[in-house]
Amino acid sequence: MHTGVTSLASLPSLAEVYPFAGYEPLFSVIALIFFIAFIAKQISMDRAQHEEMIDHTAEAVATPAE
């Protein structure tokens, strides 16, 4: 397969070689927001699951203070 590029001297005259060139900062911010939202959701789900586990064990097992 031949690309037609024979020398790197003509590299500045070439156009973008992939779509959405220049949007990398925007995509990075979107990925960071998704990551933060994902971690926050995971923490809240874990917290709810642990609270449910604690509530069920409190009913089944008497506390030493009783």
C-alpha positions as CSV (number, residue, x, y, z in Angstrom):
1,M,0.0,0.0,0.0
2,H,1.4,3.3,-1.0
3,T,0.5,6.6,0.8
4,G,2.1,8.9,-1.7
5,V,4.4,10.4,1.0
6,T,8.0,10.1,-0.1
7,S,9.6,12.6,2.2
8,L,8.9,14.1,5.6
9,A,9.7,17.5,4.2
10,S,6.2,17.7,2.9
11,L,4.6,16.8,6.2
12,P,3.5,20.3,7.2
13,S,1.5,20.6,4.0
14,L,-0.6,17.5,4.8
15,A,-4.0,17.8,6.4
16,E,-5.1,16.0,9.5
17,V,-4.6,12.3,9.4
18,Y,-7.5,11.4,11.8
19,P,-11.0,12.7,12.4
20,F,-11.7,15.2,15.1
21,A,-8.2,16.6,15.2
22,G,-8.0,19.4,17.7
23,Y,-10.7,18.1,20.0
24,E,-8.4,16.2,22.3
25,P,-8.8,18.7,25.2
26,L,-12.5,18.5,25.0
27,F,-12.5,14.7,24.9
28,S,-10.1,14.7,27.9
29,V,-12.5,16.9,29.9
30,I,-15.4,14.6,28.9
31,A,-13.5,11.5,30.0
32,L,-12.5,13.2,33.3
33,I,-16.2,14.1,34.0
34,F,-17.3,10.6,33.2
35,F,-14.6,9.1,35.4
36,I,-15.6,11.3,38.4
37,A,-19.3,10.6,37.9
38,F,-18.5,6.8,37.6
39,I,-16.4,6.8,40.8
40,A,-19.0,8.8,42.7
41,K,-21.8,6.4,41.6
42,Q,-19.7,3.4,42.7
43,I,-19.0,4.9,46.1
44,S,-22.7,5.7,46.7
45,M,-23.7,2.2,45.6
46,D,-21.1,0.6,47.8
47,R,-22.2,2.8,50.7
48,A,-25.8,1.8,50.2
49,Q,-24.9,-1.9,50.0
50,H,-22.8,-1.7,53.2
51,E,-25.6,0.1,55.0
52,E,-28.0,-2.6,53.9
53,M,-25.6,-5.3,55.1
54,I,-25.2,-3.6,58.5
55,D,-29.0,-3.2,58.9
56,H,-29.6,-6.9,58.3
57,T,-26.9,-8.1,60.6
58,A,-28.1,-5.8,63.4
59,E,-31.5,-7.6,63.3
60,A,-30.0,-11.0,63.2
61,V,-27.2,-10.6,65.8
62,A,-27.8,-9.0,69.2
63,T,-25.4,-6.3,70.1
64,P,-23.3,-6.7,73.3
65,A,-25.0,-3.7,74.9
66,E,-28.4,-5.5,74.9
